[in-house]
Amino acid sequence: MSWWCTGLRWDRDGRPAIGWLGEGRGERTSVLAYGQQLAFVARGERHCLGVRRAGKRTACPTAVVVPARSGSAQCPACARLDRSFSVAADTRADDPRTYRVYLAWFGPGLVKVGITAEERGAARLLEQGAVAWSWLGRGPLMAARRTEELLRAALGVPDRIAYSRKRAVRAQLPPAAERGREVAELHLRAGALPGWPDSLERLPCEVADHAGAFGLDGLPVPVRVVTRMEPGAVVAGRLAGAAGPDLHLADGLVVDTRLLAGWELLGPAGEPVTSVPVAQIPAAAESGQDGLF
């Protein structure tokens, strides 16, 4: 029985887990623990994982092979279907659920504003790798979206920050009190802005911190990042931490699990040694804006 990786997931208790898809068997997860040894090898080809919606996955009808370097394990047809019913792509304006607007902090000066369905709680913040964050308000989708646009324009904060910028600063962050203060100050400025939709309920500033969930205390400085998987390529090392889609190993290697999605991963034989293609990660001071996605 083959199981294909679906990437990193965060459970309701804020723990990282690797997702798996088995043909005719549905989905399952393997919860990870910091300090454990990881070792896996890719087999075969990377295939499209289809579309996941409302907790259920629809398989790609042709199981198309997707590029190894792509950040998405979807073929163009499945990606179009996914975006045709997506809040992020503004193709689901009639969504009746309650949404929340949030401020997310990833590092000094790296703050963004976003929205998420209220029923998801803090899952979106964990998925994005937010180190500190606070809610701003709650209400209907379009009111939340208008508030997001208001804050972006008035405060000069983006709605997206590249993962490469987040991971470059992750091991060299200021103390919790300092990052919490930056979130609180921006929350205060946001609350003073005119033009908030009447249908959006304001929420008080209550800064939460994910340093514990991510294992950031003593996290090794990220040095290299996996650029792609290949058939027979091995990743091996001790798991030191995780944030967003990234796994941080004790030797400074970062594994972006979006690149694992769509591969069949197996346990390697013998004494595993990392053999995947990697690239150097620039120092935090050199990691300028490299594009949003």
N, C-alpha and C positions, 0 to 999 in steps of 0.2 A: 504494500500500500504506500503510495507516494503522498507526501505532504509538501505543499509549496508555501514559502514564506510570504506573509502579507505585510511585513514591516513591524515597527514598534507600536505598541498600544499602551495606554495608561489605564489601570483599573480604577474602580470607585474608591479604593483606599490610597490612591496616589502612588501605586507601584508600577514599575515598568514591566512589560511582558512582550514576548515575541508572538505574533499572530501566525496561524497556520491554516491553510485551506486544503482539505482532502477531497478528491473527486468522489462524489457520492457520500461523503462523510461529514459535510458541513465544515464549520470552523471551530478552532480551539486556540488556547493560548498557553504559553509556558512562562510563568512568572520568573523574573530575574532577581538575583540577590547580589548586592555589591560585595566584592571579595571572591566571588565564584570564578572558576576557570571556564572560559568559553573556547570552543574549537569547532569549526565547521568548514565544510568544503562544498563548493557548488558543483552540481551535476546537470548535464543536459543543456538545454537552452532556456532562456528567460521568456516566459509566456505571459500574455495579458491576463489579468485577474478579473476582468469583467467590471461590473458596476455594483457597488454596495450602497443600498438605500434602505432606510428605516430598519436597520439591523439585519437585513437579508442581502445576500449576494446573488446576482444574476451572472452566470458564467458567460464568458465571451464565446459566441457560437462557433468561432473558427480557431480559438486558442492561438491567436496570432503571436509570432515571436516579436518581442519588443527590444529596442536598442539597450545595450548594457549600461550606457552612460546616462540614460534618461532618468529624471527624478520621479517619473510616474510609471507604474507597471500597467499602463493601459494603452491599447491600440487607439488610433485616431477615432475610429467609429465609437468605441466605448467611452472615450473622453468626451466626444460631442454629446452623447446621450446623458452622461453624468452632468454636464454643464447646462443641459436643457431643462433641468429641474433643480437649480442650485441657487441658494441664497447668496453665496459669494459672487456668483456671476450675474446677479440681479435678474434671474429668470423665474423667480418664485415670489413675486410681490404679494400674492394672495395668501401667504402662509399665515394661519390664524394663531400660531403659538406666540407666547410672550417671549420677548428678547431682552437681553441685558447689554448695556454698553460698559466697556471696561477700559482701564488704563493698564498697560503692561510695561514693565521695566526689565531690560535685558543687560544693561551695563550703563556706565556713566554716559549720559546724553542719548542713550538708545531707548527711547520710550515711544510706544505706539498706542493708537486707539483702535478699538475693534468692537464687534458685536458677536454674541453667541446666544443660542437658544437657552432659555432659563433652565429647561429640564436637564441640560448637560452639565450644569454646575461649573466647576473649575476645570473640566476636562480639556477645553480649548486652550486654556492657559498652560497646562502641562504639555500639550501637544506642540505648542509654539516655543516652549523653552523659556517662558516668562519666569524670572527669578523673584520679582516682587510685583504685586498688582493690587488693584482695588476696583470695585464696582463703582460706576457713576450714576446709572439709572436703569429703569426697566419699563417696558411698555410694548406696544405693537411694533411689528417689524419696520414699517415705514418711518415711524417716529424715531426708532432706534437708529435707522440708517441716516435720517436727516441730522440727528445729533452727532453721529460719527463724522459726517461731512462738515458740520459746523466747527467741531473741535479741531479737525485737521486744518481747516483754513485759518481759524483764529489763533491757534496755538502753534502752528507750524510743525505739528507732529504727523508722521506718516501713518498709513494703515498697514504697511508691510515693511519688514526689515529682513535682509538676506541672512540666511543661516550662517554663512561664512563669517559675517560680522559678529553674530552672537557667540559662536564657538571660540573666536579669537580672543575674547575678553573674559570668558567664563571662569577661568582659573585664577584671575587676578581682580576680583571684585572688592569694592569697599565694604565695610561692616554693614550688618543688617540695618542698624539705626540710620546710617547715611542713605542707603538706597530707599528705605521707607520714607525718609524725609523728602527725597526728591519726588516720590509718588504723591505724597501728601500735599506738597506745594503746587504741583500741577493740578491736582484734584481741586484745590482751592481756587486756582485761576479759572479752571473750567466752569466751576459752579457760579462764578461771578459774571460769566458771559451772558449777554442778552440773546434772545432768539431761540431758546430751548422750546421744543414743541410742548404744548399744554398737556398732551396725552402721555408724556413720559414722566414717570415718577422719579424724583431725585432720590439718590441713595447716599448715606453718609460715607465718609472715608474710613474704611477699615482695611488697612494694608495687610495682605497675606504674603508669606515668604515661602518659596519652594526650595531653599537651599538644602533642607534635610531630605526632601523627596528626591532631589537630584544628586545627592551625595557630594555636594560642592566643597565640604570641609576637607582640605588636603588634596583636592583634585589635581592630578598632574597637569602641567602646562601642555595643551595640545600642540603636537609637533608635526604630525602627518595625518592625512585624511585619505581614506579609501576613495579612489576615483571611479572604479567599476569592479564588478565581479566577472570572472571568467570560468569556464568549465575546468575543474581541477584546482582552482585557486583556493587557498586556505586562509582563514583568519583565526588566530590563536592568541590568547592572552588573558590576563585577570581583569575582570570588570571592576572599574573604579567608580564609575558614575554614569548617569544618563540624563539627558535633557532634550525635550522636543523629540526629534527622530534620531538623535545622536547617542551612540554608545561610546563612552570614554574608557579606554584600556589603560592599564597601569604604566605601559611603556610610552604613553603619549599619543598612541594611535587613536583616531576617531573614526568610527564606522557609522556612516549615514545610512540608516536602515531603509531609507527609501530606495537605495540601490540593491538591497537584498530582496525586496518584494518581487515576486514572480519567479524566483529561483527555487529549485529543489535543493535544500541544504541537508547534508549528512554529516555524521561524525567521522573525521579523518582517521586513517590508520596510523599506527606508530606514534612517534613523537612529533606532533604537529608544529610547524613553523609557518608564520605568516608569509604568504607569497603573492598576495593580491597587488595590483598596481596601486601606488600611492602618490600623493603630491605633498610638498611641504606646505605648512600653514604659516602665513606671515605673522610676525609678532603683532601684538595688540595695537601698538603705536603705528604700525604700517597698514592696518586693515581699514582703509578708507572705504567710502561708499562704492560698492561694486554692482549696483543695480538691484532693483526690487523685483520680486517674483510672486 
